[in-house]
Amino acid sequence: MSSEDKDSVVAKDEPVVRSTTTDHSDGNTTGEPAQKEPGTKRGLSSRHSQLIALGGTIGTGLFVSSGKVLAAGGPAFLVSGYIAMSAFIYLVLAAVTEMAAYLPIPGGTMNYYGGRYVSRSLGYMMGWLYFYSFAVFVPFEVTAAAMVVRYWESSSIDTAVLITILLVPIVALNLLPVKYFGESEFWLAGLKVVTLVGLLILSFILFWGGGPSRQRLGFWYWVQPGATKTMIVPGGAGRFVAFLTCLINSALAFTFSPEMIVVMAGEMQSPRRTVPRVARKFFWRLVVFYIGSALAISVICPSDAPELLNGGAGAGSSPWVIGVRNAGIHALDSVINAVIVTAAWSAGNSILYLSSRSLYSMALEGNAPRVFRRCTKQGVPVYAVGASASFSLLAYMNVNSAAADVFDWLLNLVNNGGFISWICCSIVYIRFHRAAAAQNIDVTALSTRSRLQPIGAWVTLVTFTLLCLLNGFTVFFPTEWSTAGFLSAYVGIPIFATIYLTHRMLNPKEPWVIPSHMVDMHSGLAEMEAEESQELEKPPRRSFTEWIRTYRSQTRT
């Protein structure tokens, strides 16, 4: 492509192109803004990013809601549902990390890439989708944490006080420079990872009869009460309904995990090198923590345990807690419950970070009020954090409503947003891939490329479109109709379709889809390469073992 062609592309897409520096000004795409404005800073180190990717968004979805999946379909459908969802999420991960590694700009989110590679209307809709979904996810995790605390019957803390205790530190951490958020999540994610590894080892021991009772569990719970269940209708149709329900509900444990890597890329140090590493760690997270946990749960917890749905902590009762309690391991259930509370709090902390950065990115693009682009000198988008945190007040619904009702309502809202997000991610990658091919750009020279793409993006596009339409499908059975269930499962679809179409009508001259040869694949790359070369010129940081060797050599001399 000639320089004139590139200039025309930049002019064509000026509203969605911005400098990769942290100083932004309206209408400027030259990389030298007319006025300095504080922006976000690259405060997340490689160790922060890699461990947060491993455990940052692990919350009640894996520790608690997996019990509902087990109760709905039995151990076989729990494991197969998690395997299938892990495969689909990995395909989404491969797509979004390729785009993030190609152009990891500050404030870059999937809605930015949607506006740049597909259309401004899609980017606008995705921005509000993420803000809404992330903002709702925070009170969901806080509500779940409050429910888990109720496991201790002696707990007399008022619900409103408990919610406040959980929310205040989350908001406070997000108002500090991002390095403090990264450090806190580094240790909290580490705690979750260590706990999960310990639980997997414990499950292996119980499998072979190493518990206090010396009873070998094996796959006994696959035999009694059985490997699969039926749901609503008998026979094979009932088993299919149960499996589909398990597959849909298992998505909660994965919701917005790939998108978090994209958001962090804008505040990572050396993102071109770090993003591929994070993606590789994420793959093992899927295999070990999600599939491994599903298998472990199927071994230690029976699918007909009444506590899964109405015991101890209500709908939030954890299969891990039930399993160790049934094994007769005293006090460990309380330890696990404490970790679950910490995990839910940590996930809420991570999701508030995502919500604020999504709103900040929209403000940079002119898709949200300008006030939300303002940052402190330390790089914190304080107004965006405040607006995102205000949605956390929804958690106080738990004060006057049954905790299980609030949990299920927020569960469906979050699931719906997750499916729509993954559909959009697939569309954005397909357009990105076609634009690179049309302009003869070898993105593999600058990023990481999966052999599964672009076929993988088409697979996830079709799969998540179907799951989005089937989310809450059980309400259509005559005996299962629920108006509240129908609205919570499907209200997101018309809302975001309306947002998209409204933006289209207000901007009739904008193309429905930017032609592949007109997509801007160049703006920001020069700045990114300059930043990368500066990083390479810095002396590498010595590891801990290198510090020890240096110290020993100096003491000997």
KESE-60768 format. One record per atom (N, C-alpha, C): residue in one letter; x negated, y negated, z negated. Coordinates in pm, whole numbers, plus 50000, padded with zeros to 5 digits. Atoms other than C-alpha are relative to their C-alpha. Example, Ala and Ser with C-alpha at 12.3 -4.5 7.8 and 13.67 -1.06 7.14 Angstrom:
2
A499115011950000
A487705045049220
A499104988050000
S500825011950006
S486335010649286
S500774989149927
% end
This chain:
557
M499155012050000
M500005000050000
M499124987650000
S500795012249992
S498624965650092
S500274991149881
S499815009350111
S498204937249845
S501284992150016
E498755007349980
E501124918950010
E501195008449956
D498914991250040
D503344949149956
D500115000549848
K499974999550146
K502354950649592
K500604987349943
D499455012550049
D503144913949546
D501504999650017
S498555000049979
S506584918849698
S500705009049901
V499404991150098
V507214947849464
V500114993149866
V499985007150127
V506294926849163
V501094989649999
A498965010249994
A508564898849278
A501375006249995
K498704993349997
K511384923149341
K500455004049861
D499644994350130
D511264938048993
D499544991449884
E500565008750102
E510094907748799
E500705000949865
P499374999450130
P512754910948527
P499585011749914
V500344988450080
V511464944948421
V498505002749995
V501444998250002
V507704940248458
V499404990049903
R500625009050095
R505594925948183
R498545003849979
S501414997750029
S502034922948072
S499845011449901
T500274989550096
T500494951947887
T499314994849876
T500525005750122
T498994928147635
T501144997949903
T498975002050101
T500834919847317
T500504985849998
D499475013549989
D501494883947424
D500934999650119
H499004999749895
H504664879347625
H500614986250017
S499275012249970
S506274849947794
S500945002750114
D498954997349904
D509344848048011
D499504997950143
G500275001249858
G508924854448378
G498555000950038
N501424999549970
N505184859748358
N499565014350016
T500504986449976
T503634890748511
T498544999850041
T501395001249957
T500104878648566
T499035005949901
G500904995250103
G498704891748239
G499344988749925
E500555011550071
E497734856148131
E501164990949961
P498815007450036
P500774842547947
P499724985449975
A500135014450016
A501384805647936
A499984996149854
Q500015003250141
Q502074806047564
Q499815012849920
K500304988450081
K500764829147299
K501185003049908
E498934995850090
E503344848847106
E499595013149936
P500424987550064
P502494875146845
P500845011750047
G499294987949959
G503404910246953
G499565011749914
T500404988250075
T503024945546827
T498525002850023
K501434997249994
K499504958346765
K499765015050001
R500374985849994
R497764991346829
R499385003949866
G500474996550134
G497545002346467
G500105014649966
L499874985750025
L498255039546503
L498775007250054
S501194992749958
S495065059946510
S500395013550058
S499744986949941
S494715093546679
S500535009849896
R499544990750104
R495145112246350
R501434996949959
H498625003750029
H498315092446274
H500935006050105
S499114996249891
S499825099546614
S500175015150009
Q499924985649982
Q498975136446626
Q500795006749889
L499274993550109
L500315145246282
L501454995449995
I498625004649994
I503395123346317
I500755007550109
A499364992249893
A504115141146645
A500315014149953
L499754986750052
L503825174046459
L501185000449904
G498984999150104
G506105165346170
G500814987749973
G499365012750031
G507355129646191
G501515000449996
T498534999949994
T510955136846289
T500595013149949
I499454988050064
I511265170546113
I500774995649876
G499175004250113
G514135164245875
G501045010549968
T498954990850040
T517425179345774
T500445009250113
G499604991549888
G517995193046123
G499385013849991
L500684987250010
L515395220446068
L500165006349862
F499944994750135
F515585223845690
F501415003549956
V498644998550052
V519355221445642
V500985004650107
S498974997049900
S521475221445959
S499795013350070
S500234986749944
S519825253446077
S500885010349932
G499094990950070
G522015270045814
G501375000650064
K498705000149932
K525155259345997
K499925007850131
V500194992349877
V523735273946318
V500025014949969
L500034985950041
L523035306846138
L501405004949965
A498654996050040
A526535307645990
A500945001150120
A499105000149884
A528135300646329
A499795012050091
G500264989749899
G526415327146540
G499245012149954
G500814988850044
G524275350246329
G498554998450039
P501465001749979
P520495355746339
P499575000650146
A500434998849860
A520235366246705
A500284987250078
F499665012349929
F522035335346834
F499244988149944
L500845010650057
L520085313246592
L498654999950068
V501344999149941
V516735325546726
V500044997050149
S499935002349855
S517785326347092
S500374985650032
G499655014049980
G519355291747062
G498804990949983
Y501185008250023
Y516145277146919
Y498945002350108
I500964997349892
I514015294447184
I500414992450126
A499535006949880
A516175280747465
A499854984949988
M500105014550017
M516305245647321
M498544995549998
S501435003349999
S512525245747261
S499474999450142
A500455000049860
A511975254447628
A500474987550072
F499475011949933
F514225226247747
F499314987349949
I500655011850057
I512655201047508
I498564998850048
Y501375000649948
Y509175210647626
Y499974994250140
L499925005749865
L510225202347982
L500204984949994
V499825014550018
V511435168147865
V498694993849954
L501295005050051
L508165163447674
L498994998550113
A500965000549889
A506085171447984
A500274988250091
A499635011149912
A508005145348181
A499684986549937
V500155013350061
V507965116447933
V498554996949966
T501405002850032
T504325120747830
T499194996850124
E500695003649876
E503225119248193
E500194985250030
M499745014249977
M504895085248227
M499324991449895
A500595007850108
A503655073347888
A498484999150014
A501465000149982
A500035083147965
A499604991750121
Y500295008049881
Y500215066048305
Y499984985149968
L499925014350032
L501235032248162
L500494998249856
P499605000950141
P501255031647778
P499944985649948
I500045014150035
I502114994847731
I500654997549865
P499325003850125
P503024977947400
P501464996750028
G498575002249979
G506794977447365
G500595009050105
G499514991149897
G507065004547627
G500825011349940
T499124989250043
T510005027747564
T500625006150124
M499384993749884
M512015050647786
M500974990650070
N499115009549933
N514485022547851
N499204990450088
Y500865008249914
Y511585001447986
Y499695007550129
Y500314992149881
Y510575029448221
Y501255002050086
G498764998749924
G514235034048320
G500274987750084
G499815012349926
G514454997548421
G498974997950108
R501085002049904
R511154998748605
R500075009950116
Y500064989649898
Y511495031548796
Y501355003550062
V498684996349947
V515275035248845
V500814987650033
S499225012249978
S517315003348800
S500084992449869
R499875008250120
R517734974448560
R501225004249919
S498774996150071
S521244986548476
S499775012549916
L500284988050078
L519985020748368
L499124996549881
G500855004150111
G517245004748159
G500784992849892
Y499165007450095
Y519804981747998
Y500855009749918
M499164990350069
M522125010647915
M499175008749906
M500854991650084
M519285032447783
M499534992749876
G500435007850115
G518095004447559
G501034999849890
W498945000350101
W521425001347384
W500345014149952
L499814986150043
L521765039347377
L499025003449889
Y501014996750100
Y518495042647187
Y500234992149872
F499795008150120
F519225013946953
F501165005649918
Y498834994550070
Y522655028246868
Y499685013549936
S500244986550049
S521475064246833
S499005000149886
F500995000550106
F518375056346630
F500594993649874
A499435007050114
A520305032146410
A500965008949922
V499064991050066
V522965058546336
V499275011749935
F500764988650052
F520335085446276
F499474997249859
V500555003350132
V518925066845974
V501005003049889
P499054996450106
P522115067945762
P500365014849999
F499774985549997
F522605103745880
F498995007249912
E501034993450080
E519275114245727
E500124996249853
V499855004250140
V519875093645412
V501195007049936
T498834992950050
T523345108845372
T499665014649971
A500394986050020
A521895143645415
A499095001449878
A500874999550117
A519185136245157
A500804998849871
A499155001750119
A521835124444910
A500775012949970
M499284987450019
M523765156744966
M499085010649940
V500934989950049
V520675177944904
V499664997649854
V500285003150140
V519965159744577
V501105005949911
R498884994750078
R523415171444462
R499845014949972
Y500274985950030
Y521965206644462
Y499735001849851
W500254999550144
W520775199044111
W501264995549928
E498735003150064
E524025200543916
E499834990149885
S500225009150112
S522435181243633
S499824985550045
S500205013549949
S521935151143863
S501244991649977
S498875008750032
S524145123243732
S499854986350064
I500235012949935
I522845095343955
I501204996750088
D498905004449916
D525645075444114
D499585000450147
T500324998549858
T525825081244491
T499484987150061
A500435012949945
A525515044244575
A498584996649954
V501355002650052
V522445041144352
V498995008950070
L500894990649934
L520905072044507
L499694995750143
I500205004749863
I521425058844860
I499094987850002
T500845012050008
T519865025644760
T498545003749973
I501354995550033
I516845043244609
I499305005750124
L500574994249879
L516335061444939
L499774989750109
L500065009649889
L516925031645170
L498944989249981
V500885011550023
V514875004145007
V498565002850042
P501384997549955
P511435020645053
P499875001750151
I500044998549854
I512295029445416
I499914986450067
V500005013449941
V513054993245501
V498694992949968
A501235006850042
A510054980545303
A498805004750082
L501134994949922
L507595003345485
L500034995150144
N499895004549862
N508924992745824
N499764985050014
L500315014249996
L508374956245732
L498514997449983
L501455001150013
L504664962945671
L499355002650136
P500704996949875
P502034964845951
P500075014850033
V499744986549955
V502354996346158
V498995010049945
K500994990650053
K499155011246015
K500465005949867
Y499494994750126
Y500895014745678
Y501125010150024
F499004990149960
F503855031745841
F499305012850046
G500724988449951
G501395054746019
G499355007949889
E500664993050111
E499525062545698
E501005007549914
S498994993350082
S502675070245501
S500565012350071
E499454988849926
E504075092245776
E498965010950022
F501074990149987
F500685109245813
F500065009849883
W499994991550118
W500865122245456
W501345007249984
L498694993650012
L504605128945459
L500175011050105
A499954989749896
A504365147445790
A499115011849962
G500884989350047
G501445166845645
G500665008649895
L499274992450103
L503585176545346
L501025009450063
K499004991649933
K506325189345577
K499345011650073
V500704989449927
V503845208745788
V499495010749904
V500524990450098
V502195224745484
V501145008249940
T498854992950056
T505605233345337
T500535010450096
L499494990549901
L506795249445659
L499065011950017
V500964989049989
V503585269545689
V500135009349880
G499824991950120
G504025280945329
G501275008350004
L498744992749990
L507655290745392
L499925011350102
L500174989449901
L506675310245702
L499205011749942
I500804989550065
I504035329145502
I500855007549898
L499134993750099
L506555335445223
L501015009450067
S499044991649928
S509085348845473
S499345012950049
F500744988249955
F506435372345612
F499795009849884
I500204991550119
I505715385045259
I501305006949961
L498704994150034
L509425390445187
L500425010450103
F499694990349893
F509775408245521
F499445013749965
W500664987350032
W507335434845398
W500225004549856
G499684995550135
G508755436945047
G499084994749893
G500925005550100
G506335414544860
G500664991249896
G499305008250097
G509035396944656
G500075006649864
P499904994650137
P509785401944284
P500735013449994
S499224987550003
S512295429844360
S499325011350076
R500724990249917
R509835447944591
R500895006150108
Q499094995149896
Q512725452444833
Q499554994750135
R500435004049866
R511595452245194
R501214995250080
L498875005649926
L513905429245388
L500005004550146
G500044996849858
G512695436345740
G501034991950077
F498915006549926
F515505428445980
F501365004949949
W498774994850058
W518155440745740
W501204991050028
Y498875009249978
Y520285409345782
Y500424999450147
W499594998649861
W520305416046156
W500965012050014
V499134988250000
V522045449146075
V501264997549918
Q498895003050090
Q524235437945787
Q499834985849945
P498684998849937
P526225415545832
P500015001550152
G500024998049856
G525045418246195
G499184989550072
A500875009049924
A522915402146464
A500764988350060
T499225010649937
T525715382046626
T501384999149936
K498645002250048
K529125368046542
K500904996150116
T499025005549907
T532285359646727
T500574987349940
M499475012950047
M533905325446705
M501284996750075
I498695004449951
I537535314646757
I500765011250069
V499344989049928
V538315343346997
V499175012649982
P500744987550021
P537365380246965
P499225004450124
G500684993649888
G535085401447182
G498854992050058
G501125006549932
G532515390147434
G500194985150016
A499735014349988
A534215356647487
A499704992849869
G500275006050131
G533985349847114
G498524999049972
R501465000750017
R530275358147113
R499404989150088
F500495010849913
F529715334747407
F500284986449938
V499665012550068
V531525306847220
V499044997649884
A500925001350113
A529335313746916
A498604996150046
F501335003449950
F526115312947120
F499944985650049
L499985013649948
L527085280747295
L500034989849886
T499965008750117
T527915264946960
T498634999249934
C501354999850059
C524515275746824
C499024991850084
L500915007349911
L522705261647128
L500224984949986
I499705014250012
I524485228047100
I499564994649865
N500345004850134
N524025225046723
N498515000449972
S501454999450022
S520355235046740
S499304987650052
A500635011949943
A519665203246938
A499694989549895
L500215010350103
L519905182546619
L498575000249947
A501364999050054
A516535195546497
A498964993950093
F500955005149901
F514865182846818
F500284985650041
T499515012749946
T516755150146868
T498964988949991
F500875011649984
F514545121346989
F498535002649968
S501424997150025
S511265139446915
S499114996350118
P500875004049888
P509835135647270
P499944984850018
E499965014549982
E510955099147283
E499084992849901
M500855006450099
M508975091646968
M498574998750050
I501355000649946
I505725099547148
I499864988250096
V500035011249906
V506595074147419
V499924986849924
V500005012450077
V507325046947162
V498654998049932
M501285001250069
M504135054346966
M498874996750096
A501075002449904
A502055052647286
A499674985250011
G500245014449991
G502495014747290
G499224994449884
E500745004750117
E500895011846946
E498905009649959
M501114990850024
M498345039946972
M498684993450037
Q501355003349958
Q494635034046984
Q499575010250105
S500444991449889
S493175048147310
S501145009150046
P498834991749967
P496605059847433
P499785009750115
R500224991149886
R495305074747759
R499435013549955
R500574987650049
R493335100247562
R500875006649894
T499254994750114
T495655103747264
T501315006650041
V498694994749960
V498975109947443
V499915014750042
P500084985749965
P497855142947607
P499735008949880
R500264992150120
R496495155047273
R501275001949918
V498744999450075
V499765146647101
V500965009850067
A499104990949928
A501685165247372
A499635014549976
R500434986150024
R499585196547322
R500385004449859
K499614996750137
K500165195346946
K501515002349990
F498554998750003
F503875191147008
F500445013650051
F499664986749948
F503945223447208
F499915010549890
W500164990250107
W502605243146913
W501004997549888
R498945002950096
R505075225246688
R501285007350039
L498804993149953
L507875239346903
L499915015049974
V500164985550012
V506465274646898
V499985004449854
V500204995550137
V505405277046534
V501124995549908
F499085005350100
F507725254246342
F501475002450032
Y498584998649966
Y510995256646533
Y500385014650024
I499674986049972
I511035291646679
I499615008849881
G500434992350117
G509025305446386
G500934998349882
S499085002450111
S511345289146133
S501345006950023
A498734993249970
A514445302546309
A499885015049972
L500214985750025
L513005337746297
L499895002849850
A500174998150145
A511995333845931
A501344998949927
I498695001850063
I515455321045833
I500875012350023
S499184988349970
S517065350646007
S499605012149917
V500494988950081
V514935373845791
V500414998549854
I499825001750144
I515475358645446
I501404996049958
C498685005150038
C519045345145461
C501105007050080
P498894993749927
P522245364245548
P500924989650062
S499165009849930
S524535347145796
S501374998449936
D498715001250067
D527565353645575
D499894994449860
A500165006050133
A526135336345267
A500974988449985
P499005010850014
P528995314345138
P499374986449975
E500645012850029
E526515287645027
E499624992250125
L500375006949876
L525665279845389
L500984989050035
L498965009749962
L528945261145427
L500624992949881
N499295006450111
N530355254345083
N499355002349864
G500654997650127
G527765262044820
G499134988449958
G500975009450055
G525385242144602
G500104985850047
A500045013749948
A524845211244815
A500994998350114
G498975001449897
G527975215645029
G499485004350135
A500394996549864
A527465216045405
A498514998450022
G501435002049983
G523855205845352
G499175010649932
S500774989650068
S522855237645167
S499005006350095
S501094995449914
S519555249945303
S499875015249999
P500234985549996
P519015285845423
P498695003949934
W501264997250069
W515475283445286
W500245001449850
V499704999650143
V516795276044938
V500795012649966
I499184988150023
I519385303744963
I499135012650006
G500854988449983
G516745328345082
G499105002749881
V500904997950113
V514255322844801
V500775002749872
R499184997350119
R517055322544543
R500475014550001
N499594986049990
N518345355944671
N498845009549974
A501174991650022
A514795369444655
A499585000349853
G500315000250142
G514705361244283
G498764992349963
I501195008250028
I511855336244305
I500474987349930
H499455010850080
H512785312644025
H499174987250015
A500575013649996
A512075275144041
A499544995850139
L500465003849867
L510825276744400
L501104993450081
D498905006249926
D514285267644528
D500074985149973
S500015014350032
S514045234444345
S498844992850066
V501155005949932
V510585228144490
V500334997750147
I499635001349859
I511885234544842
I501024988950017
N498995010449990
N514875212344777
N499384986149990
A500695012950013
A512555184144668
A499294996450130
V500665002549872
V510585187944991
V501024996250107
I498965003349902
I513825187045192
I500444985549984
V499665014150023
V514745153945029
V498924991050058
T501115007849945
T511285140745118
T500005000350152
A499974998849854
A511625153845474
A501094991350060
A498915008449950
A514985136745521
A499644985349990
W500425014050018
W513575104245383
W498964996350105
S501055002649900
S510525106745611
S500594998850139
A499375000749868
A512695113545917
A500754986850016
G499315012949996
G514825083145831
G499024988650020
N501045010149985
N511645062545803
N499514999450144
S500464999449861
S510445074046147
S501064994750096
I498945004049909
I513825068246310
I500264985049992
L499865014650010
L514085032646174
L498904993250080
Y501105005249917
Y510685026146335
Y500395000550148
L499584998749860
L512045039246667
L501104990250035
S498895009049974
S515215018646638
S499524985650017
S500495013849993
S513374986046572
S499174997750125
R500825001849880
R510904991846856
R500855000350127
S499094999949886
S513754999547094
S500654986350018
L499395013349993
L515464966647010
L498974989650040
Y501095009049963
Y512124948547037
Y499705000850149
S500254998249857
S511534963347382
S501104993750084
M498905006149926
M514994952347497
M499894984849999
A500145014550008
A514334917047375
A498904995050094
L501075003749907
L511084915947575
L500504999850144
E499464999149864
E513064925447886
E501134990250025
G498875009049984
G515754899447823
G501345006849988
N498764992450015
N518354926247748
N500574999249859
A499535002250136
A518754915647384
A499594985849961
P500355013750040
P518624881847204
P498514998249975
R501445002850008
R515184865647210
R499455001249858
V500485000050137
V514994864646832
V499395013549963
F500484986650036
F514354902246824
F498625003050058
R501354998049948
R511064898247015
R498964993749909
R500935006950088
R509534877446738
R499335009849904
C500794991450087
C506754894546545
C499234991549900
T500895006550095
T504764885546239
T498585000450054
K501394999849957
K501034879346270
K499405014049990
Q500494986350015
Q500554915446162
Q500615009550104
G499444991949893
G502574927546463
G501285007349966
V498744993650039
V505864936346292
V501164992350059
P498805006749948
P509074928146486
P501064999049891
V499265000450126
V510704917146163
V501504998750021
Y498565001649977
Y514074906346305
Y500605012750058
A499524987249944
A514404938546503
A500125010549890
V499934990750113
V513644958246187
V501234997049915
G498855003850081
G516274938645995
G501325004050064
A498764996349931
A518954943846259
A500215015150000
S499894985450000
S518194980946280
S500355005349861
A499754995550138
A518174984645903
A501434997449956
S498635003150041
S521624968945876
S500955011750026
F499154988349972
F523125000446030
F499885010649892
S500184990250107
S521755020045738
S501084998949893
L498925001750097
L524595005845531
L501145009850025
L498984989849973
L526795031845702
L499885011749902
A500184989050095
A525315056345452
A500914998449878
Y499155002250117
Y527465040245183
Y501435005050024
M498724993249977
M530475056345352
M500135012149909
N500024988150083
N529435085745139
N500574997549861
V499515003250134
V530595067444828
V501485003449987
N498564998150007
N534295069944913
N500505011450089
S499594989049912
S534325099345160
S499325012849956
A500644987150027
A533595136145128
A498685000650075
A501334999849938
A529885141145195
A499985008650125
A500004991149883
A530565169745435
A500644993250120
D499345006849889
D532915148345647
D499064989750063
V500955010049949
V530345120445678
V498865007050074
F501094992549939
F527625145845756
F500395004850141
D499564994749871
D529625162146037
D500264988950101
W499725011249909
W530725128746185
W498704994550059
L501275005349953
L527185115146203
L499235010450082
L500664989449925
L525905148846327
L500424999750147
N499525000149862
N528105147546637
N499604987350074
L500425012549936
L527285110946707
L498545000750043
V501424999049969
V523555117946694
V499775010150112
N500134989949895
N523855149646904
N500384994450136
N499535005849875
N525805130847171
N498974990550059
G501035009349953
G523165103447192
G498765007150048
G501184992449959
G520385129247214
G500165006050138
F499764994149869
F521935146947512
F499954989450110
I500015010749899
I522515114247699
I498584995150023
S501395004549988
S518925103847627
S499195009450087
W500784990349922
W517465135947770
W500445000450146
I499545001249861
I519645132648080
I499314988250068
C500635012049943
C518285097548135
C498505001950018
C501434997349987
C514695108648070
C499715008150125
S500184991849881
S515065134748343
S500164991850127
I499775008649882
I516465109348590
I498814990750022
V501115009549989
V513695084348514
V498765007150054
Y501194993049951
Y510975110448566
Y500125003750147
I499814996349859
I512455122348896
I499724988150090
R500255012049921
R512405086649027
R498524995949994
F501435002950016
F508875081148889
F499185009050092
H500734990349918
H507655112549065
H500174996850149
R499755003149859
R509305102849394
R499304987150042
A500675012649968
A507905067549379
A498505002150017
A501434997149989
A504385080649319
A499695007250131
A500214992849875
A504725104449614
A500184990950121
A499725009049887
A506195077649844
A498884990050021
Q501065009949991
Q503325053949765
Q498615006349999
N501284992749995
N500605080849782
N499134997149879
I500715002550125
I499625075649420
I499805013249927
D500314987850074
D497875103849239
D499994996549851
V499915003750141
V499095098248884
V499205009549912
T500774990650082
T497175128848765
T498614994849971
A501325005750026
A494005108348791
A500004991349876
L499905009150113
L495305085848514
L500805005749885
S499154994750106
S497615108048310
S499935015250000
T499944985450007
T498495143848230
T501175004950083
R498964995149908
R500495164348477
R500335014549968
S499564986550028
S502535195548409
S500315007150131
R499704992149881
R502775223248667
R501495002850013
L498574997149999
L506435226948572
L500834988750060
Q499275011549947
Q507345192748712
Q499784998950151
P498755006350046
P509355180048892
P501185009649985
I498884990550012
I511425212248889
I500564999849859
G499565000250138
G511535210548511
G500964988749971
A499115011450022
A513155176248521
A501395002750057
W498694996449943
W515915189348748
W500715010049911
V499404990150090
V516475218648512
V500604993249877
T499485006850120
T516845195848209
T501144990550035
L498905008749958
L519045171648404
L501325007750005
V498784991949988
V521555199048484
V500415005749864
T499704993550128
T521285216448146
T500614990449900
F499515009250103
F521745186047925
F501274992850044
T498715005349954
T524535172548145
T501125009549958
L499004990150040
L526435204848082
L500205000049848
L499884999850146
L525655204747709
L500664987449947
C499365012550041
C526705168347680
C501525001050019
L498574998549974
L530075176847835
L500635010649911
L499494989250085
L530405207847615
L499864996949852
N500165003650141
N529435190247292
N501394997849938
G498685001150059
G532495195347075
G501075007450078
F499034993149914
F534125218947328
F501015008349921
T499094991450076
T535705239647050
T501324993149966
V498745007050033
V538315212346988
V501075002450106
F499024997949893
F539965221847317
F500755013349985
F499214988250030
F541065255447179
F501254995849923
P498745004550062
P544735252347075
P499994999849849
T499994999250146
T544065262746717
T498924991449935
E501145007350055
E540995240446678
E500064985150027
W499975014049962
W542175206346801
W499824990849880
S500245010250102
S540895176746597
S499724986950071
T500205013049935
T541265140746708
T498674993849958
A501275005550050
A538365129746486
A498825007350061
G501084992349940
G536195158046618
G499804996850147
F500085003549858
F537015149446979
F499334986550018
L500565013449986
L536185112646931
L498524999849966
S501405000250041
S532915118846747
S499115007250100
A500804992449904
A531775143747013
A499874993150135
Y499985005349864
Y532655123547322
Y500074984850010
V499835014649991
V532995086747229
V498804993350064
G501195006249943
G529405079847335
G500014999250151
I500014999749853
I530025089047700
I500704987950060
P499365011949942
P532635062147783
P499374986949955
I500615012350049
I530875036347567
I498804996350087
F501225003349926
F527565038847754
F500244999450150
A499615001849860
A529205043448091
A500534985950022
T499475013749991
T531015010548025
T498874989849997
I501155009250008
I527754993247927
I499264999750134
Y500704999249872
Y526095005448247
Y500784992950111
L499195005749892
L528964995648477
L500194985049981
T499865014450025
T529404961648310
T498764992550046
H501245006249955
H525744953448370
H499925000050152
R499994999349854
R526144964848731
R500904989150059
M499065009949947
M529164942148786
M499484985849979
L500555013350027
L527384912248629
L498754997350083
N501195001549916
N524354918448854
N500225007450131
P499644992649878
P525874928449190
P498905000850104
K501074999949901
K522724920149388
K498905010149966
E501004990150039
E520644945249194
E500315013350069
P499754987049937
P520184978949370
P500475010349898
W499594989150087
W521905009449226
W498785008249958
V501254993150026
V518545026949255
V498914993050081
I501105006649930
I515265009549341
I499395009950099
P500614990949901
P513915024949667
P498615004349956
S501274994450047
S510905047049606
S498814991650041
H501155007749953
H508565025849817
H499974986049940
M499945013250062
M509674994449627
M499795000449849
V500224998950144
V509175007749276
V498604994749966
D501295005750040
D506404988549098
D499215010349921
M500864990150064
M503735014249018
M498644994249964
H501345005750013
H500854989448985
H499874989849887
S500135010750100
S501614960448750
S499675005849863
G500414995650132
G499854964948420
G498865010050001
L501054989949996
L497414991648538
L498614993849982
A501315006450012
A494494967448570
A499704996649855
E500195003350141
E494984955148215
E499785012549917
M500144987650074
M495364990748092
M498605005850018
E501334994849973
E492115001048260
E498934991649931
A500945008750070
A490324970648116
A499985003249851
E499904996550143
E491584979247769
E499355013449973
E500574986750016
E490545015247819
E498474999550007
S501455001149988
S487035005447928
S499394993849875
Q500475005850125
Q486664983947617
Q499965010449889
E499984989450100
E487655013747404
E498835009550019
L501094990749974
L485065035447577
L498654994149962
E501265006650035
E482345009547508
E499755000049850
K500184999850145
K482975011547134
K499295012849959
P500664987850046
P480705035846948
P501025009449936
P499034990550055
P482615067546859
P499895000749848
R499994998950145
R483675070846497
R499475013749960
R500574987550045
R481715096946311
R501005007949917
S499114991550077
S483575126346168
S499485001249857
F500384998450140
F483475135245798
F498745008449987
T501194991550008
T480925162845857
T498754992650045
E501155007949954
E478675138546046
E499554990349891
W500365008750112
W478825114345752
W499215007949894
I500694991650099
I477775142945521
I498585003050045
R501344997149949
R474845152245746
R499104987849989
T500795012450008
T473695115845761
T499594997249856
Y500295002650141
Y473935112245384
Y498925009449948
R500984990250048
R471975144345321
R498624997150057
S501305002949939
S469235134545568
S499354987849935
Q500535012150063
Q468895100345403
Q499515002949858
T500414996850137
T468705114845051
T498725008249997
R501224991949995
R466015139345157
R498784991450025
T501125008849969
T463865111145291
T499804990049888
% end
